[in-house]
Amino acid sequence: MYPELKERVVILTGASRGIGQGIATAFAEQGSTVIGIDRLDCAETGEIVRAKGGSWHHYQLDLTDSTAITNAVADIAAKQGRIDILVNNAGILNAMPFEEIDLATWNRYLAINTTSQFLMAKAVIPHMKKAGFGRIISLASGILLTPAPFYAAYMATKNAVIGLTRGLATEMGEFGITVNAVSPSYVTSPGQIEVGSTHIQSIVTSQQAIKRDCVPADLAPLVTFLASDGAQFITGQTMHADGGLTYK
Amino acid sequence: MYEELKDRVVILTGAARGVGQGLAVGFAEVGATVVGVDILDCDETGDKVQAAGSKWKAFQLDLADEAAVNAMVEKVIETYGRVDVLVNNAGVLNPTPWDELDLDTWNRVMAINATGQFLTIKACIPHMKKAGFGRIINVSAAIAETPVPNFIIYRASKMAVIGMTRSLATEMGQYGITANCVSPSYVVTPGQIELGNDALRDGIVAVQAIKRDGLPSDLAGLVVFLASNRSEFITGQMIHADGGLTYK
């Protein structure tokens, strides 16, 4: 599909399952080298990537650990010789009424959903600048533009992702690096099943123009497109593959 | 790339030159059949499409003429038996300060930019519904969302198109038809030079994150992606391939 993606090196956070696994699969289908980062074991994703003929490496680490991030990216750069694409997919999403959000929870959301993306970008950008090429694609969220209750911390941290995306896009434009955000609709992923949020699925799906559940494979093609040469003039944008949940 | 687009039928308005010509070439490169529609002669575009090995047909007509639009689509169906993709690219971008904006100009620009898109979509939808597949891609312009003066009627007409596209997306979601808008940045095309708009260029490029002139080919990657099967969950959106001129 996109010959230029063959052998390009993709760092993908939250690669162990769900949306991350779908994105890893899509890049593997293009022949990219996929480097999965997750605090969980990524063996399942690794098997899929290898079965599709892609190269696979992984780092198990906590994205709130800035030293671990710096070390991992340095190791990737040393071993692969290049870093072309960063997909900031890792994130947490838990329904919680505002009154129940304490400072510790707020800080945790910020650390995982937003600051980790800042740290990953900080680590990879010097390599992308040197190469004169880069693609940073960050997960925002389709529910950001809906009046969904009980997601104050989540929405704050995901909106911050959009702000980071825009500011970074402006400063990176001259270096051949594009920076965009993508938003799926609600996906009943293993992560969502764990936190007991699956009741949201039917509510969200019923509001979409295309009334079927969003799956990782709905978002993955948008991510690979943005990583491709055909998207070289697209930057600073937040693009939705959300079945028409919200219109922008 | 995008094998499913081979021999799909794409009706493309404003095909004669500029951005339309760039889009025609983009579709020709993936083997789609291109039907070029314009008030001007499309021979130059036709030569490029056929040189790329794709099928080509041209119609010279006024998009504000309902009977002509309907006859064109009927002829396309008669010839090819299908219409898969409609790219509404034709539009006029005449700068007109408010005090000079009279009713005739208002009506004329609305007729071409908005009503013309309504008419082409109206004619294509029944065939897309029957096939259970359709892609409607309406081309706007990113400068419609910047504080550039003298484009009141242009902006009004393009916002009308965005409004129509959103509601269309909602109603067509169940039929396998997606509808989206796309925006290039300012592209110095023959049409723009004719209007004396090329003076706008420097100011716009200076604001972009990627500081170079927009080219017709910059939009083609996005439009062809949206026409493919891989974008089936993207609908009702307004997407910018504008070098980071505006962020949304």
Interface residues (C-beta under 8 A of the other chain):
Chain A: M1 Y2 P3 R166 A169 T170 E171 M172 G173 E174 T178 S185 Q208 A209 I210 K211 C214 D218 L219 P221 L222 F225 S228 D229 G230 A231 Q232 F233 I234 T235 G236 Q237 T238 M239 H240 A241 D242 G243 G244 T246 Y247 K248
Chain B: M1 Y2 R166 A169 T170 E171 M172 G173 Q174 T178 S185 Q208 A209 I210 K211 G214 L215 D218 L219 A220 G221 L222 V224 F225 R230 S231 E232 F233 I234 T235 G236 Q237 M238 I239 H240 A241 D242 G243 G244 Y247 K248
